[in-house]
Amino acid sequence: MHIGSFELPNTLFVAPMAGVTDRPFRSLCKALGAGYAVSEMVTSRKDLWNTLKTSRRANHEGEAGPIAVQIAGTDAAMMAEAAAYNVDRGAQIIDINMGCPAKKVCNKWAGSALMQDEALALEIVEAVVAACTPRSVPVTLKMRTGWCQAEKNAVTLARAAESAGVQMVTVHGRTREQGYKGAAEYETIAAVKAALRIPVVANGDIDSPEKALAVLRATGADALMIGRAAQGRPWIFREISHFLATGEQLVPPLVVEVRRLLLEHLEDHYALYGEYTGVRSARKHIGWYVRALPGGDAFRARMNLLDDSRAQVQAVADFLDELGTRMDRMPAAVAEAPEDRDEEPMELVA
Ligand SMILES: Cc1cc2nc3c(=O)[nH]c(=O)nc-3n(C[C@H](O)[C@H](O)[C@H](O)COP(=O)(O)O)c2cc1C
């Protein structure tokens, strides 16, 4: 599969997740079988571009390409400027966020709220495409199925975006109104796929190899995007890939491998965020890795009290060493009920 001139190694994508899919996590997912990753969204508000948060989000050092940056905002000219700014800082693909229930920017709702205003949505797409095309940078779009149940306009908007020059569309199978409630539906994604010539990516509630196959069959999509199920389980990409290729389940990873992966992830994480922020923001990742493990809840509670990176690393190493004395491999993943998953923070992050 291609996005513009970029050929992707496979068709399993990591979903952009603000506060989660930073460069260390994206690199880890790519190393474990994800073919493509989009960065966390960057606001189109210029006054926030110099913040530490945005500069970390614009950090792609050592990341395998293509580098895709997602932008969010409500003003066409500002979005075009944001696209150009990110291209100048290494973005090779620009993704427009019309998929996430983000907070107000400049007194207007951004993200999936744009789906309610098709004219503005299209104006933004056209402006971003106009800014990116002369630089040979493909523009992609991430959206939901619509604004609400009564107004599922994904097909209309996706068609218009394709005509305006967008080169790939991702659809999360929920409406804006649904937030993360209920189950994702795939009929609308199938309808978008049937209506477009450009690649269509299916997203929403894919949490196992079997579910991945079912979503591929239900939608005919060109690729799959996985978000929450990859939290603490970045090897899900190779598991899905193996299952799609062979029809067989890959055995769960060895505990010693997970120990190595997690410790490397932590070092990379501290290097990006520094000691103080790094230790604190690493807690959620560690919590996701251990959530399904015996003793995981108690460990998480203890670990959350540590505020020094060396102590955090030692605690993780000790926990997994001890686990390794009881089992060679990680327990097979148990699919979580969607309502037990972490919700997206309702903030537009800088
Ligand atoms: C913590 C979190 C942060 C997210 N941030 C973004 C974001 O920055 N941009 C975006 O388009 N979608 C964002 N999403 C939505 C995901 O990309 C994805 O569409 C959604 O989680 C459904 O996929 P899943 O069921 O595989 O998680 C976020 C989701 C979560 C859980």
The ligand as a MOL file (V3000), in Angstrom:
LIG
                    3D

  0  0  0     0  0            999 V3000
M  V30 BEGIN CTAB
M  V30 COUNTS 31 33 0 0 0
M  V30 BEGIN ATOM
M  V30 1 C -5.9770 8.4680 24.7910 0
M  V30 2 C -6.4750 8.6810 23.3850 0
M  V30 3 C -6.0220 9.7710 22.6520 0
M  V30 4 C -6.4610 9.9710 21.3350 0
M  V30 5 N -5.9550 11.0220 20.6220 0
M  V30 6 C -6.2990 11.1720 19.3190 0
M  V30 7 C -5.6700 12.1610 18.5120 0
M  V30 8 O -4.7860 12.9040 18.9450 0
M  V30 9 N -6.0820 12.2540 17.2180 0
M  V30 10 C -7.0460 11.4210 16.6790 0
M  V30 11 O -7.3690 11.5380 15.5020 0
M  V30 12 N -7.6250 10.4700 17.4130 0
M  V30 13 C -7.2540 10.3050 18.7120 0
M  V30 14 N -7.7970 9.2830 19.4330 0
M  V30 15 C -8.7150 8.3350 18.7710 0
M  V30 16 C -7.9530 7.1270 18.2400 0
M  V30 17 O -7.0450 7.4910 17.2220 0
M  V30 18 C -8.9150 6.0470 17.6740 0
M  V30 19 O -9.6380 6.6160 16.6010 0
M  V30 20 C -9.9010 5.5440 18.7160 0
M  V30 21 O -9.2540 5.2710 19.9480 0
M  V30 22 C -10.6130 4.2580 18.2330 0
M  V30 23 O -9.6860 3.2320 17.9690 0
M  V30 24 P -9.4260 2.0300 19.0300 0
M  V30 25 O -10.7580 1.4300 19.3650 0
M  V30 26 O -8.5160 1.0800 18.3080 0
M  V30 27 O -8.7980 2.6480 20.2380 0
M  V30 28 C -7.3890 9.0680 20.7430 0
M  V30 29 C -7.8400 7.9790 21.4950 0
M  V30 30 C -7.3990 7.7650 22.8000 0
M  V30 31 C -7.8990 6.5600 23.5470 0
M  V30 END ATOM
M  V30 BEGIN BOND
M  V30 1 1 1 2
M  V30 2 1 2 3
M  V30 3 2 2 30
M  V30 4 2 3 4
M  V30 5 1 4 5
M  V30 6 1 4 28
M  V30 7 2 5 6
M  V30 8 1 6 7
M  V30 9 1 6 13
M  V30 10 2 7 8
M  V30 11 1 7 9
M  V30 12 1 9 10
M  V30 13 2 10 11
M  V30 14 1 10 12
M  V30 15 2 12 13
M  V30 16 1 13 14
M  V30 17 1 14 15
M  V30 18 1 14 28
M  V30 19 1 15 16
M  V30 20 1 16 17
M  V30 21 1 16 18
M  V30 22 1 18 19
M  V30 23 1 18 20
M  V30 24 1 20 21
M  V30 25 1 20 22
M  V30 26 1 22 23
M  V30 27 1 23 24
M  V30 28 2 24 25
M  V30 29 1 24 26
M  V30 30 1 24 27
M  V30 31 2 28 29
M  V30 32 1 29 30
M  V30 33 1 30 31
M  V30 END BOND
M  V30 END CTAB
M  END
